[in-house]
């Protein structure tokens, strides 16, 4: 599937999972690869469109879901990771899309670094209703 057939949310999710690819210790994954973490990360997007895009990527064999322990949680959670073809697609999306092209909320490049193509992380709600992230 050419990356041009992916919608904006799917491309955004591929780039997010690429950014967090390999950011797991031996037995625990990062909270940002759980469904809750992804929905929290892209708070401006409707959660249903994110879930629908995750399922479409899973059905297209770009991502896979597994159950794994997550840093800060006592029980295993579902986490998402790129398949080899999803990793190649994410690299292609990152290399062909100019930062800011079509995305209204792209993070600026860090000082002396490359742009990530991802919106800045949303801060946790001040009322303490977010799940623990110890």
N, C-alpha and C positions, 0 to 999 in steps of 0.2 A: 504494500500500500504506500503510495507516495505521500510525503508529508503534507502536500497541498490538499489531500483529501481529509485531513484531520481538522476538526473545528478548533476554534481559539482556545476553549477550555481544555481540550485534549492536549494541545501543544503546550499549554501552560503547565499541565500536570506532568507531562513528560520532562519538561525542563526542571520542575520542582524535584521529581524523583532522581533525575540526573545529578542535581545539586546535592542531594542527600545520599547518593549512591556510595556505598562503602562506609557510611558513618554509623557503624554499629560495632560494638565490642563483641567479644566472642559469642556470648549468648543473649545479648540484649540489643534491641533495635532502638533507634531514635524515635521519640514521640512524634516527630514530624512526618513519619511514613505511615502512621495509623490514619484511619478515616477521620477520627476526631481531630487529629493534628492538622490534617489537610484542610478540613472544613474551617478550622480556626485560623489557619495560615491565610486562606483566601476568604476572609470574612465578607468581602464586598460581593462575592458571587453567591447566588442562591445555592443552598446545600444540595438541593435535588439535582441541579445541573452538574455539580461536582460528582455526585454519586453516579449519575447517568454516564458521565464521561469516564469515570473509573471502570464501570461495568463494560462500556464499549471498548476501552483499551484492554481490559481483561479478555473479552471475547475475541478481540483481534490479536491476541497473544503478544501484546506489547508489554503488559505488566502481569504479574502473578501475585496472588494473595496467599499468605501462609500465616499460621498462628505461631507467635513467638513472644518471649518476654520482652517488655519494653521498659526502658529506663524510667523509674519513678512509679511503676505500677507493680502490685504484688501478684497479679494474675496475668496470664498470657493474653495478648490482643491480636487481632488481625492486622497484619502489616502488608504494605504493598512494595514491590520491588520491580525493577525493570528486567525483562527477559533479554537475552542477547540481541534479538531483533529490535526490541524496544530501546535498548541502549544505543544501537546504531541509528535508529530513527531520531532519538533525542539529540544525538550529536549532529545529525543532519539538520534538524530544526534549529539548533543553536548556531550552526555555522551559516545557514542561509537566511535566517531572519535578522534583519538589522534591529538593534535595540531600539525600542519605541515604535517600531512599525506595526501598527494595528493594536498595540496594547496601550491603554490609557494610563496604566498605573505601573510603569516599569521603574525599578529601582535605579538610581544613578550609579555610575561606576565608582567603586571604592577608590580612595586616593592611590594612584599608581597601579590600579588593578583593572580587570576587565569587567564589563557590565554583566550582571547575572541574568538579566531579562525577567526577573521576578519582582513582584511588588514587595514593599517592605513588610516585615512581619507585624501582625496586629498585636498590640499589647493585650494582656489578659484583662478581663473585666475587673473594675475596682471593687465590685461587691463580693469577690472571693468565690464566685460560682464556677470558676474554671476547675478542671480536674487537676490533680497535683502534678507538678513537673520537676520534682526534686532531682 
